[in-house]
Amino acid sequence: MNTTMTRQRVYVLTGIAAALYVALGIIFADGLFTGTFWSSDSIFGTAWLSWVLLGLIIIAGLWQARRIPVDGVQITTGTATTTAGQIDDPAGWKLLLGNTYYAILWLPIRFFVGQEWLAAGEGKIRNDAWMSGGTALKGFWTNAVAVPEGPAKPPITYDWFRSFIQYMLDHEWYTWFAKLVAIGEFLVGAGLILGALVGIAAFFGTLLNFNFLLAGTVSTNPVLFGLTVFLVLAWKVAGYIGLDRFLLPLLGTPWNPGRIAGDRRPPTNVSRPRPIA
């Protein structure tokens, strides 16, 4: 696929980058832009640094735009040739994330993480407190939104997330959300163990870990989150020793349709060893 990168597109990307930085500050760091402008107790956590860094993002984007010729530059993806602005990955990293012969290295990670999710989900599915009324999840949410008296800190750091959990509690979402959590955990584990749509299963696994951590539950979540991120990155080959060997060529991707969408071409990205004469 060929794309022309123009100055106008870089300006748009700069706007997106600046908005993303502001959004991260609003969502995950209360007072990043609106807090104390200067404080001798916390110089680098004050608002002035946030505005300076935001300005640097904009300046960097304008500098990037000035490097592009007026008529733009062509960016080619999907080929092995070097293209404008592209920085190649180290050979070992490319092999690990994109070569099917390295799929064996992802198998123990898949099995370990998958077993954890499968056991957690299976236990919840057999538990009426999760599948009939959701009282277990109600108790978890109730403890998570509690704000103890100081100096103790509440389990949830971000007020917006606490308000979201409280909203779900007030509207009794736990009655159906508990089933979603239980079945979701089971499906994540099954997908990883079977090697079925590993990238999607791993993504939803990280999403669950992320929400559990936001709710103040540490447990095994940091370990599972870290390992599952690598499975997301290795989605092309992590499930090759599994059902993805057949599912990915069949289903394809939005940018490369599979056989189910009418593409009858044989896969060209996997080289097969030649038999010894």
Long-range contacts (C-beta under 8 A, 24 or more apart in sequence): 1-76, 1-77, 1-78, 1-255, 2-74, 2-75, 2-76, 2-77, 3-74, 3-75, 3-76, 3-77, 4-72, 4-73, 4-74, 4-75, 5-68, 5-72, 5-73, 5-74, 5-75, 5-84, 5-85, 6-68, 6-72, 7-65, 7-66, 7-68, 7-70, 7-72, 10-61, 10-64, 10-65, 10-68, 11-61, 11-62, 11-65, 13-61, 14-57, 14-58, 14-60, 14-61, 14-62, 14-64, 14-65, 15-61, 17-57, 17-61, 18-54, 18-57, 18-58, 18-61, 21-53, 21-54, 21-57, 22-54, 25-50, 27-158, 27-160, 28-158, 30-158, 30-159, 96-234, 97-233, 97-234, 97-236, 97-237, 98-236, 98-237, 99-237, 100-237, 100-240, 100-270, 102-237, 103-237, 103-238, 103-239, 103-240, 103-241, 104-241, 106-231, 106-234, 106-237, 106-238, 106-239, 106-241, 107-241, 109-227, 109-230, 109-231, 109-238, 110-192, 110-193, 110-195, 110-198, 110-231, 110-238, 110-239, 110-242, 111-192, 111-193, 112-227, 113-189, 113-192, 113-202, 113-205, 113-224, 113-227, 113-228, 113-231, 114-188, 114-189, 114-190, 114-191, 114-192, 114-193, 115-189, 115-193, 116-189, 116-220, 116-224, 117-185, 117-186, 117-188, 117-189, 117-192, 117-205, 117-224, 118-185, 118-186, 118-189, 118-190, 118-193, 119-189, 120-185, 120-189, 121-182, 121-183, 121-184, 121-185, 121-186, 121-187, 121-188, 121-189, 122-186, 122-189, 124-178, 124-181, 124-182, 124-185, 124-186, 125-182, 125-183, 125-186, 127-182, 129-178, 130-178, 130-179, 130-181, 130-182, 131-178, 131-179, 131-182, 133-175, 133-178, 134-174, 134-175, 134-176, 134-177, 134-178, 134-179, 135-174, 136-178, 137-174, 137-177, 137-178, 137-181, 138-169, 138-174, 138-178, 140-215, 140-217, 141-165, 141-168, 141-169, 141-174, 141-215, 142-169, 144-215, 144-216, 144-217, 145-169, 154-216, 155-215, 155-216, 155-217, 156-214, 156-215, 156-216, 157-214, 157-216, 158-214, 161-214, 161-215, 165-215, 181-208, 184-208, 192-231, 194-242, 194-243, 195-238, 195-239, 195-240, 195-241, 195-242, 195-243, 195-244, 195-245, 196-239, 196-242, 196-243, 196-244, 196-247, 197-239, 197-243, 197-244, 197-247, 198-231, 198-234, 198-235, 198-238, 198-239, 198-242, 198-244, 199-231, 199-232, 199-235, 199-236, 199-238, 199-239, 200-235, 202-228, 202-229, 202-231, 202-232, 202-235, 202-238, 203-232, 205-231, 206-232
